[in-house]
Amino acid sequence: IELSGRCGVEDAEVLQRHLLAAPGSTIEWKGCELLHAAVVQVLLVGGPRVRGQPKTAFLRAHIAPIIGALKD
């Protein structure tokens, strides 16, 4: 599953459906610029593997550590 650009509140439900349909999915977020808090909550609850480095320093510094993003 790829998160890119600005992931708004409307993306949270779609992401949740994808994660429920495909447990064990990996999230690639190297193209991500912004995550709405609802999307972050889905990532926290769903617990998918998140890899790569997002585009913004804020996401790298504050969100990546709490969702357990891998730097590969």
N, CA, C and O atoms as a Maestro MAE file, in Angstrom:
{
 s_m_m2io_version
 :::
 2.0.0
}

f_m_ct {
 s_m_title
 :::
 protein
 m_atom[288] {
  # First column is atom index #
  i_m_mmod_type
  r_m_x_coord
  r_m_y_coord
  r_m_z_coord
  i_m_residue_number
  s_m_chain_name
  s_m_pdb_residue_name
  s_m_pdb_atom_name
  i_m_atomic_number
  :::
  1 25 0.862 -1.161 0.000 1 A "ILE " " N  " 7
  2 3 0.000 0.000 0.000 1 A "ILE " " CA " 6
  3 2 0.908 1.223 0.000 1 A "ILE " " C  " 6
  4 15 1.856 1.297 0.782 1 A "ILE " " O  " 8
  5 25 0.621 2.179 -0.873 2 A "GLU " " N  " 7
  6 3 1.454 3.373 -0.968 2 A "GLU " " CA " 6
  7 2 0.692 4.604 -0.500 2 A "GLU " " C  " 6
  8 15 -0.428 4.862 -0.940 2 A "GLU " " O  " 8
  9 25 1.314 5.356 0.395 3 A "LEU " " N  " 7
  10 3 0.782 6.641 0.823 3 A "LEU " " CA " 6
  11 2 1.643 7.710 0.177 3 A "LEU " " C  " 6
  12 15 2.864 7.704 0.332 3 A "LEU " " O  " 8
  13 25 1.015 8.629 -0.546 4 A "SER " " N  " 7
  14 3 1.799 9.674 -1.195 4 A "SER " " CA " 6
  15 2 1.023 10.978 -1.185 4 A "SER " " C  " 6
  16 15 -0.204 10.997 -1.094 4 A "SER " " O  " 8
  17 25 1.772 12.067 -1.280 5 A "GLY " " N  " 7
  18 3 1.155 13.386 -1.278 5 A "GLY " " CA " 6
  19 2 0.547 13.711 0.073 5 A "GLY " " C  " 6
  20 15 1.094 13.372 1.122 5 A "GLY " " O  " 8
  21 25 -0.593 14.374 0.021 6 A "ARG " " N  " 7
  22 3 -1.304 14.787 1.230 6 A "ARG " " CA " 6
  23 2 -2.418 13.780 1.516 6 A "ARG " " C  " 6
  24 15 -3.406 13.719 0.784 6 A "ARG " " O  " 8
  25 25 -2.261 13.006 2.559 7 A "CYS " " N  " 7
  26 3 -3.249 11.978 2.908 7 A "CYS " " CA " 6
  27 2 -4.216 12.570 3.925 7 A "CYS " " C  " 6
  28 15 -3.883 12.729 5.100 7 A "CYS " " O  " 8
  29 25 -5.417 12.894 3.456 8 A "GLY " " N  " 7
  30 3 -6.407 13.556 4.285 8 A "GLY " " CA " 6
  31 2 -7.318 12.595 5.020 8 A "GLY " " C  " 6
  32 15 -7.166 11.376 4.944 8 A "GLY " " O  " 8
  33 25 -8.261 13.171 5.728 9 A "VAL " " N  " 7
  34 3 -9.188 12.389 6.534 9 A "VAL " " CA " 6
  35 2 -9.953 11.380 5.677 9 A "VAL " " C  " 6
  36 15 -10.262 10.282 6.140 9 A "VAL " " O  " 8
  37 25 -10.257 11.744 4.437 10 A "GLU " " N  " 7
  38 3 -11.014 10.838 3.563 10 A "GLU " " CA " 6
  39 2 -10.219 9.579 3.216 10 A "GLU " " C  " 6
  40 15 -10.802 8.579 2.796 10 A "GLU " " O  " 8
  41 25 -8.904 9.616 3.385 11 A "ASP " " N  " 7
  42 3 -8.069 8.455 3.088 11 A "ASP " " CA " 6
  43 2 -8.026 7.443 4.236 11 A "ASP " " C  " 6
  44 15 -7.630 6.295 4.034 11 A "ASP " " O  " 8
  45 25 -8.424 7.855 5.421 12 A "ALA " " N  " 7
  46 3 -8.341 6.975 6.591 12 A "ALA " " CA " 6
  47 2 -9.214 5.733 6.429 12 A "ALA " " C  " 6
  48 15 -8.759 4.618 6.683 12 A "ALA " " O  " 8
  49 25 -10.462 5.920 6.009 13 A "GLU " " N  " 7
  50 3 -11.370 4.781 5.856 13 A "GLU " " CA " 6
  51 2 -10.904 3.856 4.735 13 A "GLU " " C  " 6
  52 15 -10.981 2.634 4.864 13 A "GLU " " O  " 8
  53 25 -10.429 4.425 3.657 14 A "VAL " " N  " 7
  54 3 -9.935 3.619 2.539 14 A "VAL " " CA " 6
  55 2 -8.729 2.790 2.995 14 A "VAL " " C  " 6
  56 15 -8.636 1.600 2.695 14 A "VAL " " O  " 8
  57 25 -7.818 3.424 3.715 15 A "LEU " " N  " 7
  58 3 -6.650 2.712 4.225 15 A "LEU " " CA " 6
  59 2 -7.067 1.589 5.164 15 A "LEU " " C  " 6
  60 15 -6.534 0.482 5.091 15 A "LEU " " O  " 8
  61 25 -8.011 1.873 6.040 16 A "GLN " " N  " 7
  62 3 -8.476 0.847 6.974 16 A "GLN " " CA " 6
  63 2 -9.063 -0.348 6.228 16 A "GLN " " C  " 6
  64 15 -8.804 -1.495 6.593 16 A "GLN " " O  " 8
  65 25 -9.841 -0.090 5.201 17 A "ARG " " N  " 7
  66 3 -10.414 -1.188 4.416 17 A "ARG " " CA " 6
  67 2 -9.331 -2.033 3.760 17 A "ARG " " C  " 6
  68 15 -9.422 -3.261 3.745 17 A "ARG " " O  " 8
  69 25 -8.303 -1.377 3.216 18 A "HIS " " N  " 7
  70 3 -7.194 -2.113 2.595 18 A "HIS " " CA " 6
  71 2 -6.459 -2.968 3.622 18 A "HIS " " C  " 6
  72 15 -6.118 -4.120 3.351 18 A "HIS " " O  " 8
  73 25 -6.218 -2.402 4.797 19 A "LEU " " N  " 7
  74 3 -5.510 -3.163 5.830 19 A "LEU " " CA " 6
  75 2 -6.329 -4.345 6.345 19 A "LEU " " C  " 6
  76 15 -5.777 -5.404 6.642 19 A "LEU " " O  " 8
  77 25 -7.631 -4.165 6.448 20 A "LEU " " N  " 7
  78 3 -8.485 -5.275 6.883 20 A "LEU " " CA " 6
  79 2 -8.560 -6.369 5.815 20 A "LEU " " C  " 6
  80 15 -8.637 -7.555 6.136 20 A "LEU " " O  " 8
  81 25 -8.537 -5.967 4.560 21 A "ALA " " N  " 7
  82 3 -8.625 -6.927 3.459 21 A "ALA " " CA " 6
  83 2 -7.310 -7.672 3.238 21 A "ALA " " C  " 6
  84 15 -7.300 -8.798 2.739 21 A "ALA " " O  " 8
  85 25 -6.211 -7.039 3.610 22 A "ALA " " N  " 7
  86 3 -4.899 -7.644 3.372 22 A "ALA " " CA " 6
  87 2 -4.013 -7.515 4.617 22 A "ALA " " C  " 6
  88 15 -3.070 -6.723 4.637 22 A "ALA " " O  " 8
  89 25 -4.327 -8.302 5.651 23 A "PRO " " N  " 7
  90 3 -3.500 -8.259 6.853 23 A "PRO " " CA " 6
  91 2 -2.045 -8.572 6.504 23 A "PRO " " C  " 6
  92 15 -1.771 -9.397 5.632 23 A "PRO " " O  " 8
  93 25 -1.134 -7.919 7.180 24 A "GLY " " N  " 7
  94 3 0.279 -8.146 6.895 24 A "GLY " " CA " 6
  95 2 0.823 -7.279 5.781 24 A "GLY " " C  " 6
  96 15 1.964 -7.454 5.355 24 A "GLY " " O  " 8
  97 25 0.007 -6.335 5.301 25 A "SER " " N  " 7
  98 3 0.458 -5.438 4.242 25 A "SER " " CA " 6
  99 2 1.600 -4.551 4.729 25 A "SER " " C  " 6
  100 15 1.758 -4.304 5.925 25 A "SER " " O  " 8
  101 25 2.382 -4.085 3.775 26 A "THR " " N  " 7
  102 3 3.440 -3.128 4.049 26 A "THR " " CA " 6
  103 2 3.027 -1.789 3.459 26 A "THR " " C  " 6
  104 15 2.507 -1.721 2.345 26 A "THR " " O  " 8
  105 25 3.262 -0.740 4.209 27 A "ILE " " N  " 7
  106 3 2.976 0.613 3.763 27 A "ILE " " CA " 6
  107 2 4.276 1.245 3.292 27 A "ILE " " C  " 6
  108 15 5.272 1.226 4.015 27 A "ILE " " O  " 8
  109 25 4.277 1.796 2.102 28 A "GLU " " N  " 7
  110 3 5.411 2.577 1.587 28 A "GLU " " CA " 6
  111 2 4.972 4.031 1.634 28 A "GLU " " C  " 6
  112 15 3.947 4.389 1.053 28 A "GLU " " O  " 8
  113 25 5.736 4.872 2.319 29 A "TRP " " N  " 7
  114 3 5.304 6.262 2.446 29 A "TRP " " CA " 6
  115 2 6.360 7.277 2.045 29 A "TRP " " C  " 6
  116 15 6.356 8.407 2.533 29 A "TRP " " O  " 8
  117 25 7.262 6.881 1.159 30 A "LYS " " N  " 7
  118 3 8.340 7.787 0.762 30 A "LYS " " CA " 6
  119 2 7.828 9.010 0.007 30 A "LYS " " C  " 6
  120 15 8.527 10.023 -0.044 30 A "LYS " " O  " 8
  121 25 6.659 8.954 -0.569 31 A "GLY " " N  " 7
  122 3 6.098 10.099 -1.268 31 A "GLY " " CA " 6
  123 2 5.135 10.905 -0.420 31 A "GLY " " C  " 6
  124 15 4.499 11.833 -0.921 31 A "GLY " " O  " 8
  125 25 5.018 10.571 0.846 32 A "CYS " " N  " 7
  126 3 4.036 11.213 1.716 32 A "CYS " " CA " 6
  127 2 4.529 12.576 2.208 32 A "CYS " " C  " 6
  128 15 5.663 12.712 2.668 32 A "CYS " " O  " 8
  129 25 3.654 13.584 2.100 33 A "GLU " " N  " 7
  130 3 3.962 14.935 2.541 33 A "GLU " " CA " 6
  131 2 3.211 15.311 3.812 33 A "GLU " " C  " 6
  132 15 3.708 16.099 4.617 33 A "GLU " " O  " 8
  133 25 2.021 14.755 3.996 34 A "LEU " " N  " 7
  134 3 1.176 15.104 5.129 34 A "LEU " " CA " 6
  135 2 0.253 13.941 5.442 34 A "LEU " " C  " 6
  136 15 -0.278 13.301 4.535 34 A "LEU " " O  " 8
  137 25 0.062 13.667 6.730 35 A "LEU " " N  " 7
  138 3 -0.885 12.640 7.158 35 A "LEU " " CA " 6
  139 2 -1.882 13.270 8.116 35 A "LEU " " C  " 6
  140 15 -1.493 13.874 9.115 35 A "LEU " " O  " 8
  141 25 -3.155 13.131 7.817 36 A "HIS " " N  " 7
  142 3 -4.185 13.578 8.754 36 A "HIS " " CA " 6
  143 2 -4.098 12.677 9.992 36 A "HIS " " C  " 6
  144 15 -3.691 11.519 9.895 36 A "HIS " " O  " 8
  145 25 -4.476 13.207 11.131 37 A "ALA " " N  " 7
  146 3 -4.431 12.434 12.383 37 A "ALA " " CA " 6
  147 2 -5.235 11.137 12.285 37 A "ALA " " C  " 6
  148 15 -4.869 10.135 12.899 37 A "ALA " " O  " 8
  149 25 -6.323 11.148 11.521 38 A "ALA " " N  " 7
  150 3 -7.130 9.925 11.355 38 A "ALA " " CA " 6
  151 2 -6.339 8.840 10.639 38 A "ALA " " C  " 6
  152 15 -6.493 7.661 10.958 38 A "ALA " " O  " 8
  153 25 -5.505 9.204 9.693 39 A "VAL " " N  " 7
  154 3 -4.672 8.234 8.988 39 A "VAL " " CA " 6
  155 2 -3.611 7.682 9.945 39 A "VAL " " C  " 6
  156 15 -3.318 6.487 9.941 39 A "VAL " " O  " 8
  157 25 -3.046 8.562 10.755 40 A "VAL " " N  " 7
  158 3 -2.073 8.111 11.758 40 A "VAL " " CA " 6
  159 2 -2.728 7.113 12.710 40 A "VAL " " C  " 6
  160 15 -2.120 6.101 13.060 40 A "VAL " " O  " 8
  161 25 -3.952 7.385 13.128 41 A "GLN " " N  " 7
  162 3 -4.664 6.476 14.027 41 A "GLN " " CA " 6
  163 2 -4.883 5.111 13.381 41 A "GLN " " C  " 6
  164 15 -4.737 4.083 14.042 41 A "GLN " " O  " 8
  165 25 -5.230 5.095 12.105 42 A "VAL " " N  " 7
  166 3 -5.406 3.817 11.402 42 A "VAL " " CA " 6
  167 2 -4.087 3.047 11.390 42 A "VAL " " C  " 6
  168 15 -4.072 1.833 11.591 42 A "VAL " " O  " 8
  169 25 -2.984 3.750 11.155 43 A "LEU " " N  " 7
  170 3 -1.675 3.090 11.158 43 A "LEU " " CA " 6
  171 2 -1.327 2.559 12.543 43 A "LEU " " C  " 6
  172 15 -0.764 1.472 12.669 43 A "LEU " " O  " 8
  173 25 -1.657 3.315 13.575 44 A "LEU " " N  " 7
  174 3 -1.374 2.863 14.935 44 A "LEU " " CA " 6
  175 2 -2.186 1.628 15.298 44 A "LEU " " C  " 6
  176 15 -1.656 0.690 15.894 44 A "LEU " " O  " 8
  177 25 -3.457 1.621 14.947 45 A "VAL " " N  " 7
  178 3 -4.332 0.498 15.295 45 A "VAL " " CA " 6
  179 2 -4.053 -0.705 14.410 45 A "VAL " " C  " 6
  180 15 -4.008 -1.838 14.890 45 A "VAL " " O  " 8
  181 25 -3.867 -0.462 13.122 46 A "GLY " " N  " 7
  182 3 -3.651 -1.556 12.180 46 A "GLY " " CA " 6
  183 2 -2.297 -2.221 12.322 46 A "GLY " " C  " 6
  184 15 -2.145 -3.410 12.041 46 A "GLY " " O  " 8
  185 25 -1.308 -1.445 12.762 47 A "GLY " " N  " 7
  186 3 0.026 -1.983 12.993 47 A "GLY " " CA " 6
  187 2 0.745 -2.540 11.773 47 A "GLY " " C  " 6
  188 15 1.498 -3.504 11.908 47 A "GLY " " O  " 8
  189 25 0.543 -1.969 10.579 48 A "PRO " " N  " 7
  190 3 1.260 -2.523 9.434 48 A "PRO " " CA " 6
  191 2 2.738 -2.155 9.481 48 A "PRO " " C  " 6
  192 15 3.137 -1.238 10.199 48 A "PRO " " O  " 8
  193 25 3.533 -2.867 8.719 49 A "ARG " " N  " 7
  194 3 4.939 -2.498 8.556 49 A "ARG " " CA " 6
  195 2 4.957 -1.243 7.680 49 A "ARG " " C  " 6
  196 15 4.350 -1.221 6.609 49 A "ARG " " O  " 8
  197 25 5.647 -0.212 8.133 50 A "VAL " " N  " 7
  198 3 5.761 1.033 7.380 50 A "VAL " " CA " 6
  199 2 7.225 1.217 7.039 50 A "VAL " " C  " 6
  200 15 8.075 1.217 7.930 50 A "VAL " " O  " 8
  201 25 7.532 1.374 5.760 51 A "ARG " " N  " 7
  202 3 8.937 1.488 5.367 51 A "ARG " " CA " 6
  203 2 9.175 2.742 4.534 51 A "ARG " " C  " 6
  204 15 8.263 3.307 3.931 51 A "ARG " " O  " 8
  205 25 10.435 3.149 4.528 52 A "GLY " " N  " 7
  206 3 10.834 4.323 3.771 52 A "GLY " " CA " 6
  207 2 10.832 5.574 4.621 52 A "GLY " " C  " 6
  208 15 10.460 5.547 5.794 52 A "GLY " " O  " 8
  209 25 11.249 6.656 4.021 53 A "GLN " " N  " 7
  210 3 11.289 7.958 4.677 53 A "GLN " " CA " 6
  211 2 10.309 8.896 3.982 53 A "GLN " " C  " 6
  212 15 10.395 9.076 2.768 53 A "GLN " " O  " 8
  213 25 9.381 9.497 4.720 54 A "PRO " " N  " 7
  214 3 8.457 10.436 4.102 54 A "PRO " " CA " 6
  215 2 9.180 11.713 3.693 54 A "PRO " " C  " 6
  216 15 10.328 11.932 4.079 54 A "PRO " " O  " 8
  217 25 8.514 12.548 2.918 55 A "LYS " " N  " 7
  218 3 9.136 13.749 2.370 55 A "LYS " " CA " 6
  219 2 9.407 14.837 3.401 55 A "LYS " " C  " 6
  220 15 10.364 15.596 3.248 55 A "LYS " " O  " 8
  221 25 8.596 14.931 4.438 56 A "THR " " N  " 7
  222 3 8.734 16.067 5.360 56 A "THR " " CA " 6
  223 2 9.461 15.705 6.643 56 A "THR " " C  " 6
  224 15 9.372 14.586 7.148 56 A "THR " " O  " 8
  225 25 10.184 16.694 7.149 57 A "ALA " " N  " 7
  226 3 10.938 16.515 8.401 57 A "ALA " " CA " 6
  227 2 10.006 16.231 9.574 57 A "ALA " " C  " 6
  228 15 10.354 15.457 10.466 57 A "ALA " " O  " 8
  229 25 8.823 16.852 9.582 58 A "PHE " " N  " 7
  230 3 7.883 16.619 10.671 58 A "PHE " " CA " 6
  231 2 7.478 15.150 10.750 58 A "PHE " " C  " 6
  232 15 7.485 14.555 11.828 58 A "PHE " " O  " 8
  233 25 7.127 14.573 9.608 59 A "LEU " " N  " 7
  234 3 6.732 13.161 9.607 59 A "LEU " " CA " 6
  235 2 7.896 12.268 10.030 59 A "LEU " " C  " 6
  236 15 7.706 11.320 10.791 59 A "LEU " " O  " 8
  237 25 9.093 12.567 9.542 60 A "ARG " " N  " 7
  238 3 10.270 11.768 9.916 60 A "ARG " " CA " 6
  239 2 10.563 11.873 11.405 60 A "ARG " " C  " 6
  240 15 10.872 10.869 12.047 60 A "ARG " " O  " 8
  241 25 10.472 13.068 11.956 61 A "ALA " " N  " 7
  242 3 10.864 13.284 13.351 61 A "ALA " " CA " 6
  243 2 9.794 12.885 14.362 61 A "ALA " " C  " 6
  244 15 10.117 12.379 15.436 61 A "ALA " " O  " 8
  245 25 8.528 13.106 14.030 62 A "HIS " " N  " 7
  246 3 7.478 12.942 15.037 62 A "HIS " " CA " 6
  247 2 6.521 11.772 14.798 62 A "HIS " " C  " 6
  248 15 6.042 11.163 15.754 62 A "HIS " " O  " 8
  249 25 6.244 11.458 13.554 63 A "ILE " " N  " 7
  250 3 5.273 10.394 13.275 63 A "ILE " " CA " 6
  251 2 5.959 9.047 13.069 63 A "ILE " " C  " 6
  252 15 5.485 8.031 13.577 63 A "ILE " " O  " 8
  253 25 7.059 9.025 12.336 64 A "ALA " " N  " 7
  254 3 7.762 7.756 12.083 64 A "ALA " " CA " 6
  255 2 8.073 6.989 13.365 64 A "ALA " " C  " 6
  256 15 7.850 5.779 13.410 64 A "ALA " " O  " 8
  257 25 8.580 7.647 14.410 65 A "PRO " " N  " 7
  258 3 8.891 6.877 15.633 65 A "PRO " " CA " 6
  259 2 7.655 6.254 16.295 65 A "PRO " " C  " 6
  260 15 7.749 5.158 16.849 65 A "PRO " " O  " 8
  261 25 6.516 6.921 16.248 66 A "ILE " " N  " 7
  262 3 5.352 6.366 16.949 66 A "ILE " " CA " 6
  263 2 4.661 5.257 16.156 66 A "ILE " " C  " 6
  264 15 3.962 4.426 16.736 66 A "ILE " " O  " 8
  265 25 4.851 5.238 14.830 67 A "ILE " " N  " 7
  266 3 4.236 4.156 14.049 67 A "ILE " " CA " 6
  267 2 5.238 3.055 13.738 67 A "ILE " " C  " 6
  268 15 4.903 2.071 13.078 67 A "ILE " " O  " 8
  269 25 6.467 3.221 14.213 68 A "GLY " " N  " 7
  270 3 7.480 2.187 14.026 68 A "GLY " " CA " 6
  271 2 7.979 2.059 12.604 68 A "GLY " " C  " 6
  272 15 8.283 0.958 12.144 68 A "GLY " " O  " 8
  273 25 8.067 3.180 11.904 69 A "ALA " " N  " 7
  274 3 8.515 3.142 10.506 69 A "ALA " " CA " 6
  275 2 9.969 2.677 10.388 69 A "ALA " " C  " 6
  276 15 10.827 3.056 11.184 69 A "ALA " " O  " 8
  277 25 10.215 1.862 9.392 70 A "LEU " " N  " 7
  278 3 11.566 1.374 9.107 70 A "LEU " " CA " 6
  279 2 12.222 2.282 8.086 70 A "LEU " " C  " 6
  280 15 11.553 2.770 7.174 70 A "LEU " " O  " 8
  281 25 13.491 2.512 8.218 71 A "LYS " " N  " 7
  282 3 14.184 3.453 7.346 71 A "LYS " " CA " 6
  283 2 14.673 2.858 6.040 71 A "LYS " " C  " 6
  284 15 15.391 3.537 5.306 71 A "LYS " " O  " 8
  285 25 14.326 1.644 5.719 72 A "ASP " " N  " 7
  286 3 14.862 1.007 4.510 72 A "ASP " " CA " 6
  287 2 14.337 1.572 3.263 72 A "ASP " " C  " 6
  288 15 14.709 1.125 2.178 72 A "ASP " " O  " 8
  :::
 }
 m_bond[287] {
  # First column is bond index #
  i_m_from
  i_m_to
  i_m_order
  :::
  1 1 2 1
  2 2 3 1
  3 3 4 2
  4 3 5 1
  5 5 6 1
  6 6 7 1
  7 7 8 2
  8 7 9 1
  9 9 10 1
  10 10 11 1
  11 11 12 2
  12 11 13 1
  13 13 14 1
  14 14 15 1
  15 15 16 2
  16 15 17 1
  17 17 18 1
  18 18 19 1
  19 19 20 2
  20 19 21 1
  21 21 22 1
  22 22 23 1
  23 23 24 2
  24 23 25 1
  25 25 26 1
  26 26 27 1
  27 27 28 2
  28 27 29 1
  29 29 30 1
  30 30 31 1
  31 31 32 2
  32 31 33 1
  33 33 34 1
  34 34 35 1
  35 35 36 2
  36 35 37 1
  37 37 38 1
  38 38 39 1
  39 39 40 2
  40 39 41 1
  41 41 42 1
  42 42 43 1
  43 43 44 2
  44 43 45 1
  45 45 46 1
  46 46 47 1
  47 47 48 2
  48 47 49 1
  49 49 50 1
  50 50 51 1
  51 51 52 2
  52 51 53 1
  53 53 54 1
  54 54 55 1
  55 55 56 2
  56 55 57 1
  57 57 58 1
  58 58 59 1
  59 59 60 2
  60 59 61 1
  61 61 62 1
  62 62 63 1
  63 63 64 2
  64 63 65 1
  65 65 66 1
  66 66 67 1
  67 67 68 2
  68 67 69 1
  69 69 70 1
  70 70 71 1
  71 71 72 2
  72 71 73 1
  73 73 74 1
  74 74 75 1
  75 75 76 2
  76 75 77 1
  77 77 78 1
  78 78 79 1
  79 79 80 2
  80 79 81 1
  81 81 82 1
  82 82 83 1
  83 83 84 2
  84 83 85 1
  85 85 86 1
  86 86 87 1
  87 87 88 2
  88 87 89 1
  89 89 90 1
  90 90 91 1
  91 91 92 2
  92 91 93 1
  93 93 94 1
  94 94 95 1
  95 95 96 2
  96 95 97 1
  97 97 98 1
  98 98 99 1
  99 99 100 2
  100 99 101 1
  101 101 102 1
  102 102 103 1
  103 103 104 2
  104 103 105 1
  105 105 106 1
  106 106 107 1
  107 107 108 2
  108 107 109 1
  109 109 110 1
  110 110 111 1
  111 111 112 2
  112 111 113 1
  113 113 114 1
  114 114 115 1
  115 115 116 2
  116 115 117 1
  117 117 118 1
  118 118 119 1
  119 119 120 2
  120 119 121 1
  121 121 122 1
  122 122 123 1
  123 123 124 2
  124 123 125 1
  125 125 126 1
  126 126 127 1
  127 127 128 2
  128 127 129 1
  129 129 130 1
  130 130 131 1
  131 131 132 2
  132 131 133 1
  133 133 134 1
  134 134 135 1
  135 135 136 2
  136 135 137 1
  137 137 138 1
  138 138 139 1
  139 139 140 2
  140 139 141 1
  141 141 142 1
  142 142 143 1
  143 143 144 2
  144 143 145 1
  145 145 146 1
  146 146 147 1
  147 147 148 2
  148 147 149 1
  149 149 150 1
  150 150 151 1
  151 151 152 2
  152 151 153 1
  153 153 154 1
  154 154 155 1
  155 155 156 2
  156 155 157 1
  157 157 158 1
  158 158 159 1
  159 159 160 2
  160 159 161 1
  161 161 162 1
  162 162 163 1
  163 163 164 2
  164 163 165 1
  165 165 166 1
  166 166 167 1
  167 167 168 2
  168 167 169 1
  169 169 170 1
  170 170 171 1
  171 171 172 2
  172 171 173 1
  173 173 174 1
  174 174 175 1
  175 175 176 2
  176 175 177 1
  177 177 178 1
  178 178 179 1
  179 179 180 2
  180 179 181 1
  181 181 182 1
  182 182 183 1
  183 183 184 2
  184 183 185 1
  185 185 186 1
  186 186 187 1
  187 187 188 2
  188 187 189 1
  189 189 190 1
  190 190 191 1
  191 191 192 2
  192 191 193 1
  193 193 194 1
  194 194 195 1
  195 195 196 2
  196 195 197 1
  197 197 198 1
  198 198 199 1
  199 199 200 2
  200 199 201 1
  201 201 202 1
  202 202 203 1
  203 203 204 2
  204 203 205 1
  205 205 206 1
  206 206 207 1
  207 207 208 2
  208 207 209 1
  209 209 210 1
  210 210 211 1
  211 211 212 2
  212 211 213 1
  213 213 214 1
  214 214 215 1
  215 215 216 2
  216 215 217 1
  217 217 218 1
  218 218 219 1
  219 219 220 2
  220 219 221 1
  221 221 222 1
  222 222 223 1
  223 223 224 2
  224 223 225 1
  225 225 226 1
  226 226 227 1
  227 227 228 2
  228 227 229 1
  229 229 230 1
  230 230 231 1
  231 231 232 2
  232 231 233 1
  233 233 234 1
  234 234 235 1
  235 235 236 2
  236 235 237 1
  237 237 238 1
  238 238 239 1
  239 239 240 2
  240 239 241 1
  241 241 242 1
  242 242 243 1
  243 243 244 2
  244 243 245 1
  245 245 246 1
  246 246 247 1
  247 247 248 2
  248 247 249 1
  249 249 250 1
  250 250 251 1
  251 251 252 2
  252 251 253 1
  253 253 254 1
  254 254 255 1
  255 255 256 2
  256 255 257 1
  257 257 258 1
  258 258 259 1
  259 259 260 2
  260 259 261 1
  261 261 262 1
  262 262 263 1
  263 263 264 2
  264 263 265 1
  265 265 266 1
  266 266 267 1
  267 267 268 2
  268 267 269 1
  269 269 270 1
  270 270 271 1
  271 271 272 2
  272 271 273 1
  273 273 274 1
  274 274 275 1
  275 275 276 2
  276 275 277 1
  277 277 278 1
  278 278 279 1
  279 279 280 2
  280 279 281 1
  281 281 282 1
  282 282 283 1
  283 283 284 2
  284 283 285 1
  285 285 286 1
  286 286 287 1
  287 287 288 2
  :::
 }
}
